[in-house]
Amino acid sequence: MEKEIPVTQHAVGLCVNPSGETIRLGPLAVRFLLTGANSNGSIAAFELVVPGAQRLAAPAHSHDQYEETIYGIDGVLTWTVDGKHIDVGPGQALCIPRGAIHRFDNNGSEDVKALCVITPAVLGPQYFRESAEAINAAAGGPPDRARMVEIMRRHGLTPAPPAPQV
């Protein structure tokens, strides 16, 4: 009879979702599954949940040290990448290349769930913890842009200039 192995533990000492941390950024939730510490720096993966009619609170940005790949699980998230709107729904993937300015919005009424993969794992939970502090301190209003920009730059993200007011 084979020995039963728990679902979260493999025979070689590896485990499923070793990070297991959920970070709340206002109404958004980021649940880290893998970090650079879990993958020798090769990959970070997190689940992103965006309630209906929510926008990314942080400024549009780019990153020069890694690619970000988005895989849609539930709902449709609209990504704006270098000015082009791209809807990513269930079963669809989008790779955002290094240097591309991007952001996202949930323009629908249903919640969106997506898997985000960072390669290599330059970005990790600490960026989201610090961003959560700034976003949550705004109590539903816009976060302090200067503080968000400082956090982003420290973690390797380059904020895009503010959009012109129309």
Phi and psi in radians as a Rosetta constraint file:
Dihedral C 1 N 2 CA 2 C 2 CIRCULARHARMONIC -1.278 0.35
Dihedral N 2 CA 2 C 2 N 3 CIRCULARHARMONIC 2.552 0.35
Dihedral C 2 N 3 CA 3 C 3 CIRCULARHARMONIC -1.276 0.35
Dihedral N 3 CA 3 C 3 N 4 CIRCULARHARMONIC 2.323 0.35
Dihedral C 3 N 4 CA 4 C 4 CIRCULARHARMONIC -1.353 0.35
Dihedral N 4 CA 4 C 4 N 5 CIRCULARHARMONIC 2.254 0.35
Dihedral C 4 N 5 CA 5 C 5 CIRCULARHARMONIC -1.809 0.35
Dihedral N 5 CA 5 C 5 N 6 CIRCULARHARMONIC 2.239 0.35
Dihedral C 5 N 6 CA 6 C 6 CIRCULARHARMONIC -1.000 0.35
Dihedral N 6 CA 6 C 6 N 7 CIRCULARHARMONIC 2.615 0.35
Dihedral C 6 N 7 CA 7 C 7 CIRCULARHARMONIC -1.005 0.35
Dihedral N 7 CA 7 C 7 N 8 CIRCULARHARMONIC -0.611 0.35
Dihedral C 7 N 8 CA 8 C 8 CIRCULARHARMONIC -1.585 0.35
Dihedral N 8 CA 8 C 8 N 9 CIRCULARHARMONIC 0.000 0.35
Dihedral C 8 N 9 CA 9 C 9 CIRCULARHARMONIC -2.300 0.35
Dihedral N 9 CA 9 C 9 N 10 CIRCULARHARMONIC 2.228 0.35
Dihedral C 9 N 10 CA 10 C 10 CIRCULARHARMONIC -1.684 0.35
Dihedral N 10 CA 10 C 10 N 11 CIRCULARHARMONIC 2.804 0.35
Dihedral C 10 N 11 CA 11 C 11 CIRCULARHARMONIC -1.036 0.35
Dihedral N 11 CA 11 C 11 N 12 CIRCULARHARMONIC -0.514 0.35
Dihedral C 11 N 12 CA 12 C 12 CIRCULARHARMONIC -1.565 0.35
Dihedral N 12 CA 12 C 12 N 13 CIRCULARHARMONIC 0.180 0.35
Dihedral C 12 N 13 CA 13 C 13 CIRCULARHARMONIC 1.591 0.35
Dihedral N 13 CA 13 C 13 N 14 CIRCULARHARMONIC 0.009 0.35
Dihedral C 13 N 14 CA 14 C 14 CIRCULARHARMONIC -1.385 0.35
Dihedral N 14 CA 14 C 14 N 15 CIRCULARHARMONIC 2.762 0.35
Dihedral C 14 N 15 CA 15 C 15 CIRCULARHARMONIC -2.431 0.35
Dihedral N 15 CA 15 C 15 N 16 CIRCULARHARMONIC 2.691 0.35
Dihedral C 15 N 16 CA 16 C 16 CIRCULARHARMONIC -1.335 0.35
Dihedral N 16 CA 16 C 16 N 17 CIRCULARHARMONIC 2.415 0.35
Dihedral C 16 N 17 CA 17 C 17 CIRCULARHARMONIC 0.865 0.35
Dihedral N 17 CA 17 C 17 N 18 CIRCULARHARMONIC 1.017 0.35
Dihedral C 17 N 18 CA 18 C 18 CIRCULARHARMONIC -1.095 0.35
Dihedral N 18 CA 18 C 18 N 19 CIRCULARHARMONIC -0.426 0.35
Dihedral C 18 N 19 CA 19 C 19 CIRCULARHARMONIC -1.318 0.35
Dihedral N 19 CA 19 C 19 N 20 CIRCULARHARMONIC -0.962 0.35
Dihedral C 19 N 20 CA 20 C 20 CIRCULARHARMONIC 1.006 0.35
Dihedral N 20 CA 20 C 20 N 21 CIRCULARHARMONIC 0.645 0.35
Dihedral C 20 N 21 CA 21 C 21 CIRCULARHARMONIC -2.068 0.35
Dihedral N 21 CA 21 C 21 N 22 CIRCULARHARMONIC 2.267 0.35
Dihedral C 21 N 22 CA 22 C 22 CIRCULARHARMONIC -1.897 0.35
Dihedral N 22 CA 22 C 22 N 23 CIRCULARHARMONIC 2.274 0.35
Dihedral C 22 N 23 CA 23 C 23 CIRCULARHARMONIC -2.078 0.35
Dihedral N 23 CA 23 C 23 N 24 CIRCULARHARMONIC 2.229 0.35
Dihedral C 23 N 24 CA 24 C 24 CIRCULARHARMONIC -1.742 0.35
Dihedral N 24 CA 24 C 24 N 25 CIRCULARHARMONIC 2.151 0.35
Dihedral C 24 N 25 CA 25 C 25 CIRCULARHARMONIC -1.988 0.35
Dihedral N 25 CA 25 C 25 N 26 CIRCULARHARMONIC 1.505 0.35
Dihedral C 25 N 26 CA 26 C 26 CIRCULARHARMONIC 1.063 0.35
Dihedral N 26 CA 26 C 26 N 27 CIRCULARHARMONIC -2.234 0.35
Dihedral C 26 N 27 CA 27 C 27 CIRCULARHARMONIC -1.404 0.35
Dihedral N 27 CA 27 C 27 N 28 CIRCULARHARMONIC -0.203 0.35
Dihedral C 27 N 28 CA 28 C 28 CIRCULARHARMONIC -1.474 0.35
Dihedral N 28 CA 28 C 28 N 29 CIRCULARHARMONIC 2.680 0.35
Dihedral C 28 N 29 CA 29 C 29 CIRCULARHARMONIC -2.285 0.35
Dihedral N 29 CA 29 C 29 N 30 CIRCULARHARMONIC 2.366 0.35
Dihedral C 29 N 30 CA 30 C 30 CIRCULARHARMONIC -2.078 0.35
Dihedral N 30 CA 30 C 30 N 31 CIRCULARHARMONIC 2.093 0.35
Dihedral C 30 N 31 CA 31 C 31 CIRCULARHARMONIC -2.004 0.35
Dihedral N 31 CA 31 C 31 N 32 CIRCULARHARMONIC 1.857 0.35
Dihedral C 31 N 32 CA 32 C 32 CIRCULARHARMONIC -1.252 0.35
Dihedral N 32 CA 32 C 32 N 33 CIRCULARHARMONIC 2.320 0.35
Dihedral C 32 N 33 CA 33 C 33 CIRCULARHARMONIC -1.798 0.35
Dihedral N 33 CA 33 C 33 N 34 CIRCULARHARMONIC -0.777 0.35
Dihedral C 33 N 34 CA 34 C 34 CIRCULARHARMONIC -2.368 0.35
Dihedral N 34 CA 34 C 34 N 35 CIRCULARHARMONIC 2.519 0.35
Dihedral C 34 N 35 CA 35 C 35 CIRCULARHARMONIC -2.138 0.35
Dihedral N 35 CA 35 C 35 N 36 CIRCULARHARMONIC 3.016 0.35
Dihedral C 35 N 36 CA 36 C 36 CIRCULARHARMONIC -1.005 0.35
Dihedral N 36 CA 36 C 36 N 37 CIRCULARHARMONIC -0.578 0.35
Dihedral C 36 N 37 CA 37 C 37 CIRCULARHARMONIC -1.149 0.35
Dihedral N 37 CA 37 C 37 N 38 CIRCULARHARMONIC -0.449 0.35
Dihedral C 37 N 38 CA 38 C 38 CIRCULARHARMONIC -1.546 0.35
Dihedral N 38 CA 38 C 38 N 39 CIRCULARHARMONIC -0.169 0.35
Dihedral C 38 N 39 CA 39 C 39 CIRCULARHARMONIC -2.335 0.35
Dihedral N 39 CA 39 C 39 N 40 CIRCULARHARMONIC 0.395 0.35
Dihedral C 39 N 40 CA 40 C 40 CIRCULARHARMONIC 0.946 0.35
Dihedral N 40 CA 40 C 40 N 41 CIRCULARHARMONIC 0.554 0.35
Dihedral C 40 N 41 CA 41 C 41 CIRCULARHARMONIC 1.393 0.35
Dihedral N 41 CA 41 C 41 N 42 CIRCULARHARMONIC 0.088 0.35
Dihedral C 41 N 42 CA 42 C 42 CIRCULARHARMONIC -1.455 0.35
Dihedral N 42 CA 42 C 42 N 43 CIRCULARHARMONIC -0.535 0.35
Dihedral C 42 N 43 CA 43 C 43 CIRCULARHARMONIC -2.688 0.35
Dihedral N 43 CA 43 C 43 N 44 CIRCULARHARMONIC 2.511 0.35
Dihedral C 43 N 44 CA 44 C 44 CIRCULARHARMONIC -2.197 0.35
Dihedral N 44 CA 44 C 44 N 45 CIRCULARHARMONIC 2.457 0.35
Dihedral C 44 N 45 CA 45 C 45 CIRCULARHARMONIC -2.411 0.35
Dihedral N 45 CA 45 C 45 N 46 CIRCULARHARMONIC 2.369 0.35
Dihedral C 45 N 46 CA 46 C 46 CIRCULARHARMONIC -2.508 0.35
Dihedral N 46 CA 46 C 46 N 47 CIRCULARHARMONIC 2.648 0.35
Dihedral C 46 N 47 CA 47 C 47 CIRCULARHARMONIC -1.630 0.35
Dihedral N 47 CA 47 C 47 N 48 CIRCULARHARMONIC 2.335 0.35
Dihedral C 47 N 48 CA 48 C 48 CIRCULARHARMONIC -2.007 0.35
Dihedral N 48 CA 48 C 48 N 49 CIRCULARHARMONIC 2.215 0.35
Dihedral C 48 N 49 CA 49 C 49 CIRCULARHARMONIC -2.039 0.35
Dihedral N 49 CA 49 C 49 N 50 CIRCULARHARMONIC 2.157 0.35
Dihedral C 49 N 50 CA 50 C 50 CIRCULARHARMONIC -2.153 0.35
Dihedral N 50 CA 50 C 50 N 51 CIRCULARHARMONIC 1.962 0.35
Dihedral C 50 N 51 CA 51 C 51 CIRCULARHARMONIC -1.074 0.35
Dihedral N 51 CA 51 C 51 N 52 CIRCULARHARMONIC 2.797 0.35
Dihedral C 51 N 52 CA 52 C 52 CIRCULARHARMONIC -0.953 0.35
Dihedral N 52 CA 52 C 52 N 53 CIRCULARHARMONIC 2.488 0.35
Dihedral C 52 N 53 CA 53 C 53 CIRCULARHARMONIC 1.080 0.35
Dihedral N 53 CA 53 C 53 N 54 CIRCULARHARMONIC 0.540 0.35
Dihedral C 53 N 54 CA 54 C 54 CIRCULARHARMONIC -1.902 0.35
Dihedral N 54 CA 54 C 54 N 55 CIRCULARHARMONIC 2.590 0.35
Dihedral C 54 N 55 CA 55 C 55 CIRCULARHARMONIC -2.022 0.35
Dihedral N 55 CA 55 C 55 N 56 CIRCULARHARMONIC 2.757 0.35
Dihedral C 55 N 56 CA 56 C 56 CIRCULARHARMONIC -1.146 0.35
Dihedral N 56 CA 56 C 56 N 57 CIRCULARHARMONIC 2.181 0.35
Dihedral C 56 N 57 CA 57 C 57 CIRCULARHARMONIC -1.318 0.35
Dihedral N 57 CA 57 C 57 N 58 CIRCULARHARMONIC -0.520 0.35
Dihedral C 57 N 58 CA 58 C 58 CIRCULARHARMONIC -1.323 0.35
Dihedral N 58 CA 58 C 58 N 59 CIRCULARHARMONIC 2.707 0.35
Dihedral C 58 N 59 CA 59 C 59 CIRCULARHARMONIC -1.124 0.35
Dihedral N 59 CA 59 C 59 N 60 CIRCULARHARMONIC 2.695 0.35
Dihedral C 59 N 60 CA 60 C 60 CIRCULARHARMONIC -0.942 0.35
Dihedral N 60 CA 60 C 60 N 61 CIRCULARHARMONIC 2.646 0.35
Dihedral C 60 N 61 CA 61 C 61 CIRCULARHARMONIC -2.742 0.35
Dihedral N 61 CA 61 C 61 N 62 CIRCULARHARMONIC 3.014 0.35
Dihedral C 61 N 62 CA 62 C 62 CIRCULARHARMONIC -2.363 0.35
Dihedral N 62 CA 62 C 62 N 63 CIRCULARHARMONIC 2.967 0.35
Dihedral C 62 N 63 CA 63 C 63 CIRCULARHARMONIC -2.533 0.35
Dihedral N 63 CA 63 C 63 N 64 CIRCULARHARMONIC 2.402 0.35
Dihedral C 63 N 64 CA 64 C 64 CIRCULARHARMONIC -1.741 0.35
Dihedral N 64 CA 64 C 64 N 65 CIRCULARHARMONIC -0.138 0.35
Dihedral C 64 N 65 CA 65 C 65 CIRCULARHARMONIC -1.832 0.35
Dihedral N 65 CA 65 C 65 N 66 CIRCULARHARMONIC -0.080 0.35
Dihedral C 65 N 66 CA 66 C 66 CIRCULARHARMONIC -2.793 0.35
Dihedral N 66 CA 66 C 66 N 67 CIRCULARHARMONIC 2.782 0.35
Dihedral C 66 N 67 CA 67 C 67 CIRCULARHARMONIC -1.640 0.35
Dihedral N 67 CA 67 C 67 N 68 CIRCULARHARMONIC 2.663 0.35
Dihedral C 67 N 68 CA 68 C 68 CIRCULARHARMONIC -2.176 0.35
Dihedral N 68 CA 68 C 68 N 69 CIRCULARHARMONIC 2.104 0.35
Dihedral C 68 N 69 CA 69 C 69 CIRCULARHARMONIC -1.941 0.35
Dihedral N 69 CA 69 C 69 N 70 CIRCULARHARMONIC 2.306 0.35
Dihedral C 69 N 70 CA 70 C 70 CIRCULARHARMONIC -1.952 0.35
Dihedral N 70 CA 70 C 70 N 71 CIRCULARHARMONIC 2.305 0.35
Dihedral C 70 N 71 CA 71 C 71 CIRCULARHARMONIC -2.137 0.35
Dihedral N 71 CA 71 C 71 N 72 CIRCULARHARMONIC 2.109 0.35
Dihedral C 71 N 72 CA 72 C 72 CIRCULARHARMONIC -1.308 0.35
Dihedral N 72 CA 72 C 72 N 73 CIRCULARHARMONIC 2.351 0.35
Dihedral C 72 N 73 CA 73 C 73 CIRCULARHARMONIC -1.958 0.35
Dihedral N 73 CA 73 C 73 N 74 CIRCULARHARMONIC -0.963 0.35
Dihedral C 73 N 74 CA 74 C 74 CIRCULARHARMONIC -2.331 0.35
Dihedral N 74 CA 74 C 74 N 75 CIRCULARHARMONIC 2.496 0.35
Dihedral C 74 N 75 CA 75 C 75 CIRCULARHARMONIC 1.244 0.35
Dihedral N 75 CA 75 C 75 N 76 CIRCULARHARMONIC -3.077 0.35
Dihedral C 75 N 76 CA 76 C 76 CIRCULARHARMONIC -2.182 0.35
Dihedral N 76 CA 76 C 76 N 77 CIRCULARHARMONIC 2.175 0.35
Dihedral C 76 N 77 CA 77 C 77 CIRCULARHARMONIC -1.865 0.35
Dihedral N 77 CA 77 C 77 N 78 CIRCULARHARMONIC 2.252 0.35
Dihedral C 77 N 78 CA 78 C 78 CIRCULARHARMONIC -1.666 0.35
Dihedral N 78 CA 78 C 78 N 79 CIRCULARHARMONIC 2.024 0.35
Dihedral C 78 N 79 CA 79 C 79 CIRCULARHARMONIC -1.717 0.35
Dihedral N 79 CA 79 C 79 N 80 CIRCULARHARMONIC 2.419 0.35
Dihedral C 79 N 80 CA 80 C 80 CIRCULARHARMONIC -1.916 0.35
Dihedral N 80 CA 80 C 80 N 81 CIRCULARHARMONIC 1.992 0.35
Dihedral C 80 N 81 CA 81 C 81 CIRCULARHARMONIC -2.135 0.35
Dihedral N 81 CA 81 C 81 N 82 CIRCULARHARMONIC 2.034 0.35
Dihedral C 81 N 82 CA 82 C 82 CIRCULARHARMONIC 0.845 0.35
Dihedral N 82 CA 82 C 82 N 83 CIRCULARHARMONIC 0.741 0.35
Dihedral C 82 N 83 CA 83 C 83 CIRCULARHARMONIC 1.481 0.35
Dihedral N 83 CA 83 C 83 N 84 CIRCULARHARMONIC -0.124 0.35
Dihedral C 83 N 84 CA 84 C 84 CIRCULARHARMONIC -1.732 0.35
Dihedral N 84 CA 84 C 84 N 85 CIRCULARHARMONIC 2.255 0.35
Dihedral C 84 N 85 CA 85 C 85 CIRCULARHARMONIC -1.477 0.35
Dihedral N 85 CA 85 C 85 N 86 CIRCULARHARMONIC 2.234 0.35
Dihedral C 85 N 86 CA 86 C 86 CIRCULARHARMONIC -2.319 0.35
Dihedral N 86 CA 86 C 86 N 87 CIRCULARHARMONIC 2.059 0.35
Dihedral C 86 N 87 CA 87 C 87 CIRCULARHARMONIC -1.477 0.35
Dihedral N 87 CA 87 C 87 N 88 CIRCULARHARMONIC 2.291 0.35
Dihedral C 87 N 88 CA 88 C 88 CIRCULARHARMONIC -2.086 0.35
Dihedral N 88 CA 88 C 88 N 89 CIRCULARHARMONIC 1.997 0.35
Dihedral C 88 N 89 CA 89 C 89 CIRCULARHARMONIC -1.974 0.35
Dihedral N 89 CA 89 C 89 N 90 CIRCULARHARMONIC -3.029 0.35
Dihedral C 89 N 90 CA 90 C 90 CIRCULARHARMONIC -0.952 0.35
Dihedral N 90 CA 90 C 90 N 91 CIRCULARHARMONIC 2.301 0.35
Dihedral C 90 N 91 CA 91 C 91 CIRCULARHARMONIC 1.378 0.35
Dihedral N 91 CA 91 C 91 N 92 CIRCULARHARMONIC 0.101 0.35
Dihedral C 91 N 92 CA 92 C 92 CIRCULARHARMONIC -1.917 0.35
Dihedral N 92 CA 92 C 92 N 93 CIRCULARHARMONIC 2.611 0.35
Dihedral C 92 N 93 CA 93 C 93 CIRCULARHARMONIC -2.241 0.35
Dihedral N 93 CA 93 C 93 N 94 CIRCULARHARMONIC 2.562 0.35
Dihedral C 93 N 94 CA 94 C 94 CIRCULARHARMONIC -2.378 0.35
Dihedral N 94 CA 94 C 94 N 95 CIRCULARHARMONIC 2.197 0.35
Dihedral C 94 N 95 CA 95 C 95 CIRCULARHARMONIC -1.759 0.35
Dihedral N 95 CA 95 C 95 N 96 CIRCULARHARMONIC 2.114 0.35
Dihedral C 95 N 96 CA 96 C 96 CIRCULARHARMONIC -1.660 0.35
Dihedral N 96 CA 96 C 96 N 97 CIRCULARHARMONIC 1.973 0.35
Dihedral C 96 N 97 CA 97 C 97 CIRCULARHARMONIC -1.273 0.35
Dihedral N 97 CA 97 C 97 N 98 CIRCULARHARMONIC 2.798 0.35
Dihedral C 97 N 98 CA 98 C 98 CIRCULARHARMONIC -0.959 0.35
Dihedral N 98 CA 98 C 98 N 99 CIRCULARHARMONIC 2.403 0.35
Dihedral C 98 N 99 CA 99 C 99 CIRCULARHARMONIC 1.517 0.35
Dihedral N 99 CA 99 C 99 N 100 CIRCULARHARMONIC -0.196 0.35
Dihedral C 99 N 100 CA 100 C 100 CIRCULARHARMONIC -1.372 0.35
Dihedral N 100 CA 100 C 100 N 101 CIRCULARHARMONIC 2.274 0.35
Dihedral C 100 N 101 CA 101 C 101 CIRCULARHARMONIC -1.381 0.35
Dihedral N 101 CA 101 C 101 N 102 CIRCULARHARMONIC 2.252 0.35
Dihedral C 101 N 102 CA 102 C 102 CIRCULARHARMONIC -2.601 0.35
Dihedral N 102 CA 102 C 102 N 103 CIRCULARHARMONIC 2.842 0.35
Dihedral C 102 N 103 CA 103 C 103 CIRCULARHARMONIC -2.819 0.35
Dihedral N 103 CA 103 C 103 N 104 CIRCULARHARMONIC 3.078 0.35
Dihedral C 103 N 104 CA 104 C 104 CIRCULARHARMONIC -2.478 0.35
Dihedral N 104 CA 104 C 104 N 105 CIRCULARHARMONIC 2.787 0.35
Dihedral C 104 N 105 CA 105 C 105 CIRCULARHARMONIC -2.509 0.35
Dihedral N 105 CA 105 C 105 N 106 CIRCULARHARMONIC 2.546 0.35
Dihedral C 105 N 106 CA 106 C 106 CIRCULARHARMONIC -1.752 0.35
Dihedral N 106 CA 106 C 106 N 107 CIRCULARHARMONIC 1.745 0.35
Dihedral C 106 N 107 CA 107 C 107 CIRCULARHARMONIC -1.484 0.35
Dihedral N 107 CA 107 C 107 N 108 CIRCULARHARMONIC -0.081 0.35
Dihedral C 107 N 108 CA 108 C 108 CIRCULARHARMONIC -1.663 0.35
Dihedral N 108 CA 108 C 108 N 109 CIRCULARHARMONIC -3.111 0.35
Dihedral C 108 N 109 CA 109 C 109 CIRCULARHARMONIC -1.689 0.35
Dihedral N 109 CA 109 C 109 N 110 CIRCULARHARMONIC -0.268 0.35
Dihedral C 109 N 110 CA 110 C 110 CIRCULARHARMONIC -1.669 0.35
Dihedral N 110 CA 110 C 110 N 111 CIRCULARHARMONIC 2.711 0.35
Dihedral C 110 N 111 CA 111 C 111 CIRCULARHARMONIC -1.160 0.35
Dihedral N 111 CA 111 C 111 N 112 CIRCULARHARMONIC 2.614 0.35
Dihedral C 111 N 112 CA 112 C 112 CIRCULARHARMONIC -1.997 0.35
Dihedral N 112 CA 112 C 112 N 113 CIRCULARHARMONIC 2.458 0.35
Dihedral C 112 N 113 CA 113 C 113 CIRCULARHARMONIC -2.226 0.35
Dihedral N 113 CA 113 C 113 N 114 CIRCULARHARMONIC 2.278 0.35
Dihedral C 113 N 114 CA 114 C 114 CIRCULARHARMONIC -2.426 0.35
Dihedral N 114 CA 114 C 114 N 115 CIRCULARHARMONIC 2.689 0.35
Dihedral C 114 N 115 CA 115 C 115 CIRCULARHARMONIC -1.773 0.35
Dihedral N 115 CA 115 C 115 N 116 CIRCULARHARMONIC 2.245 0.35
Dihedral C 115 N 116 CA 116 C 116 CIRCULARHARMONIC -2.010 0.35
Dihedral N 116 CA 116 C 116 N 117 CIRCULARHARMONIC 2.286 0.35
Dihedral C 116 N 117 CA 117 C 117 CIRCULARHARMONIC -2.141 0.35
Dihedral N 117 CA 117 C 117 N 118 CIRCULARHARMONIC 2.239 0.35
Dihedral C 117 N 118 CA 118 C 118 CIRCULARHARMONIC -1.923 0.35
Dihedral N 118 CA 118 C 118 N 119 CIRCULARHARMONIC 2.155 0.35
Dihedral C 118 N 119 CA 119 C 119 CIRCULARHARMONIC -2.345 0.35
Dihedral N 119 CA 119 C 119 N 120 CIRCULARHARMONIC 2.218 0.35
Dihedral C 119 N 120 CA 120 C 120 CIRCULARHARMONIC -1.187 0.35
Dihedral N 120 CA 120 C 120 N 121 CIRCULARHARMONIC 3.041 0.35
Dihedral C 120 N 121 CA 121 C 121 CIRCULARHARMONIC -1.382 0.35
Dihedral N 121 CA 121 C 121 N 122 CIRCULARHARMONIC 1.079 0.35
Dihedral C 121 N 122 CA 122 C 122 CIRCULARHARMONIC -1.334 0.35
Dihedral N 122 CA 122 C 122 N 123 CIRCULARHARMONIC -0.557 0.35
Dihedral C 122 N 123 CA 123 C 123 CIRCULARHARMONIC -1.781 0.35
Dihedral N 123 CA 123 C 123 N 124 CIRCULARHARMONIC 2.459 0.35
Dihedral C 123 N 124 CA 124 C 124 CIRCULARHARMONIC -2.521 0.35
Dihedral N 124 CA 124 C 124 N 125 CIRCULARHARMONIC -2.927 0.35
Dihedral C 124 N 125 CA 125 C 125 CIRCULARHARMONIC -1.041 0.35
Dihedral N 125 CA 125 C 125 N 126 CIRCULARHARMONIC -0.533 0.35
Dihedral C 125 N 126 CA 126 C 126 CIRCULARHARMONIC -1.049 0.35
Dihedral N 126 CA 126 C 126 N 127 CIRCULARHARMONIC -0.668 0.35
Dihedral C 126 N 127 CA 127 C 127 CIRCULARHARMONIC -1.017 0.35
Dihedral N 127 CA 127 C 127 N 128 CIRCULARHARMONIC -0.807 0.35
Dihedral C 127 N 128 CA 128 C 128 CIRCULARHARMONIC -1.239 0.35
Dihedral N 128 CA 128 C 128 N 129 CIRCULARHARMONIC -0.594 0.35
Dihedral C 128 N 129 CA 129 C 129 CIRCULARHARMONIC -1.076 0.35
Dihedral N 129 CA 129 C 129 N 130 CIRCULARHARMONIC -0.826 0.35
Dihedral C 129 N 130 CA 130 C 130 CIRCULARHARMONIC -1.174 0.35
Dihedral N 130 CA 130 C 130 N 131 CIRCULARHARMONIC -0.708 0.35
Dihedral C 130 N 131 CA 131 C 131 CIRCULARHARMONIC -1.105 0.35
Dihedral N 131 CA 131 C 131 N 132 CIRCULARHARMONIC -0.699 0.35
Dihedral C 131 N 132 CA 132 C 132 CIRCULARHARMONIC -1.056 0.35
Dihedral N 132 CA 132 C 132 N 133 CIRCULARHARMONIC -0.723 0.35
Dihedral C 132 N 133 CA 133 C 133 CIRCULARHARMONIC -1.024 0.35
Dihedral N 133 CA 133 C 133 N 134 CIRCULARHARMONIC -0.798 0.35
Dihedral C 133 N 134 CA 134 C 134 CIRCULARHARMONIC -1.184 0.35
Dihedral N 134 CA 134 C 134 N 135 CIRCULARHARMONIC -0.764 0.35
Dihedral C 134 N 135 CA 135 C 135 CIRCULARHARMONIC -1.191 0.35
Dihedral N 135 CA 135 C 135 N 136 CIRCULARHARMONIC -0.770 0.35
Dihedral C 135 N 136 CA 136 C 136 CIRCULARHARMONIC -1.216 0.35
Dihedral N 136 CA 136 C 136 N 137 CIRCULARHARMONIC -0.509 0.35
Dihedral C 136 N 137 CA 137 C 137 CIRCULARHARMONIC -1.163 0.35
Dihedral N 137 CA 137 C 137 N 138 CIRCULARHARMONIC -0.411 0.35
Dihedral C 137 N 138 CA 138 C 138 CIRCULARHARMONIC -1.350 0.35
Dihedral N 138 CA 138 C 138 N 139 CIRCULARHARMONIC -0.132 0.35
Dihedral C 138 N 139 CA 139 C 139 CIRCULARHARMONIC 0.848 0.35
Dihedral N 139 CA 139 C 139 N 140 CIRCULARHARMONIC 0.838 0.35
Dihedral C 139 N 140 CA 140 C 140 CIRCULARHARMONIC 1.642 0.35
Dihedral N 140 CA 140 C 140 N 141 CIRCULARHARMONIC -0.276 0.35
Dihedral C 140 N 141 CA 141 C 141 CIRCULARHARMONIC -1.554 0.35
Dihedral N 141 CA 141 C 141 N 142 CIRCULARHARMONIC -3.128 0.35
Dihedral C 141 N 142 CA 142 C 142 CIRCULARHARMONIC -1.190 0.35
Dihedral N 142 CA 142 C 142 N 143 CIRCULARHARMONIC 2.422 0.35
Dihedral C 142 N 143 CA 143 C 143 CIRCULARHARMONIC -1.222 0.35
Dihedral N 143 CA 143 C 143 N 144 CIRCULARHARMONIC 2.798 0.35
Dihedral C 143 N 144 CA 144 C 144 CIRCULARHARMONIC -1.076 0.35
Dihedral N 144 CA 144 C 144 N 145 CIRCULARHARMONIC 1.962 0.35
Dihedral C 144 N 145 CA 145 C 145 CIRCULARHARMONIC -1.058 0.35
Dihedral N 145 CA 145 C 145 N 146 CIRCULARHARMONIC -0.749 0.35
Dihedral C 145 N 146 CA 146 C 146 CIRCULARHARMONIC -1.063 0.35
Dihedral N 146 CA 146 C 146 N 147 CIRCULARHARMONIC -0.715 0.35
Dihedral C 146 N 147 CA 147 C 147 CIRCULARHARMONIC -1.160 0.35
Dihedral N 147 CA 147 C 147 N 148 CIRCULARHARMONIC -0.763 0.35
Dihedral C 147 N 148 CA 148 C 148 CIRCULARHARMONIC -1.085 0.35
Dihedral N 148 CA 148 C 148 N 149 CIRCULARHARMONIC -0.757 0.35
Dihedral C 148 N 149 CA 149 C 149 CIRCULARHARMONIC -1.068 0.35
Dihedral N 149 CA 149 C 149 N 150 CIRCULARHARMONIC -0.744 0.35
Dihedral C 149 N 150 CA 150 C 150 CIRCULARHARMONIC -1.099 0.35
Dihedral N 150 CA 150 C 150 N 151 CIRCULARHARMONIC -0.766 0.35
Dihedral C 150 N 151 CA 151 C 151 CIRCULARHARMONIC -1.094 0.35
Dihedral N 151 CA 151 C 151 N 152 CIRCULARHARMONIC -0.808 0.35
Dihedral C 151 N 152 CA 152 C 152 CIRCULARHARMONIC -1.038 0.35
Dihedral N 152 CA 152 C 152 N 153 CIRCULARHARMONIC -0.869 0.35
Dihedral C 152 N 153 CA 153 C 153 CIRCULARHARMONIC -1.066 0.35
Dihedral N 153 CA 153 C 153 N 154 CIRCULARHARMONIC -0.691 0.35
Dihedral C 153 N 154 CA 154 C 154 CIRCULARHARMONIC -1.123 0.35
Dihedral N 154 CA 154 C 154 N 155 CIRCULARHARMONIC -0.437 0.35
Dihedral C 154 N 155 CA 155 C 155 CIRCULARHARMONIC -1.834 0.35
Dihedral N 155 CA 155 C 155 N 156 CIRCULARHARMONIC 0.280 0.35
Dihedral C 155 N 156 CA 156 C 156 CIRCULARHARMONIC 1.516 0.35
Dihedral N 156 CA 156 C 156 N 157 CIRCULARHARMONIC 0.225 0.35
Dihedral C 156 N 157 CA 157 C 157 CIRCULARHARMONIC -1.755 0.35
Dihedral N 157 CA 157 C 157 N 158 CIRCULARHARMONIC 2.482 0.35
Dihedral C 157 N 158 CA 158 C 158 CIRCULARHARMONIC -1.897 0.35
Dihedral N 158 CA 158 C 158 N 159 CIRCULARHARMONIC 1.917 0.35
Dihedral C 158 N 159 CA 159 C 159 CIRCULARHARMONIC -1.143 0.35
Dihedral N 159 CA 159 C 159 N 160 CIRCULARHARMONIC 2.475 0.35
Dihedral C 159 N 160 CA 160 C 160 CIRCULARHARMONIC -1.376 0.35
Dihedral N 160 CA 160 C 160 N 161 CIRCULARHARMONIC 2.677 0.35
Dihedral C 160 N 161 CA 161 C 161 CIRCULARHARMONIC -1.083 0.35
Dihedral N 161 CA 161 C 161 N 162 CIRCULARHARMONIC 2.653 0.35
Dihedral C 161 N 162 CA 162 C 162 CIRCULARHARMONIC -1.018 0.35
Dihedral N 162 CA 162 C 162 N 163 CIRCULARHARMONIC 2.528 0.35
Dihedral C 162 N 163 CA 163 C 163 CIRCULARHARMONIC -1.177 0.35
Dihedral N 163 CA 163 C 163 N 164 CIRCULARHARMONIC 2.506 0.35
Dihedral C 163 N 164 CA 164 C 164 CIRCULARHARMONIC -1.095 0.35
Dihedral N 164 CA 164 C 164 N 165 CIRCULARHARMONIC 2.486 0.35
Dihedral C 164 N 165 CA 165 C 165 CIRCULARHARMONIC -1.346 0.35
Dihedral N 165 CA 165 C 165 N 166 CIRCULARHARMONIC 2.328 0.35
